């Protein structure tokens, strides 16, 4: 199962805020979102 559009947009918003505020070299995702298999909930 893939991340639905609203979850993907929400995740992208979080990543954008992290990049703007903290200027990280990398951001690591883990779990089902990292594998593109996040379910509802």
C-alpha positions as CSV (number, residue, x, y, z in Angstrom):
1,X,0.0,0.0,0.0
2,X,1.3,3.5,-0.8
3,X,1.1,6.6,1.2
4,X,-2.1,8.5,0.4
5,X,-1.8,12.0,-1.1
6,X,-2.7,13.9,2.1
7,X,-0.2,11.9,4.2
8,X,2.4,12.4,1.5
9,X,1.8,16.1,1.4
10,X,1.8,16.3,5.2
11,X,5.1,14.4,5.3
12,X,6.6,16.7,2.7
13,X,5.5,19.7,4.7
14,X,7.3,18.4,7.8
15,X,10.4,17.7,5.8
16,X,10.3,21.2,4.3
17,X,10.0,22.8,7.8
18,X,12.9,20.7,9.1
19,X,15.1,21.7,6.1
20,X,14.2,25.5,6.4
21,X,14.7,25.6,10.2
22,X,17.6,23.2,10.9
23,X,19.4,22.8,7.6
24,X,20.1,19.1,8.1
25,X,22.5,17.2,5.8
26,X,20.1,14.2,5.8
27,X,16.7,13.2,7.1
28,X,16.1,9.5,7.8
29,X,12.7,8.0,7.6
30,X,12.0,4.6,9.2
31,X,9.1,2.2,9.4
32,X,6.2,1.8,7.0
33,X,6.5,5.4,5.7
34,X,10.1,4.8,4.7
35,X,9.1,1.7,2.7
36,X,6.1,3.4,1.1
37,X,3.7,1.0,2.8
38,X,2.0,3.2,5.4
39,X,-1.5,2.3,6.1
40,X,-4.4,4.3,7.4
41,X,-4.2,5.5,11.0
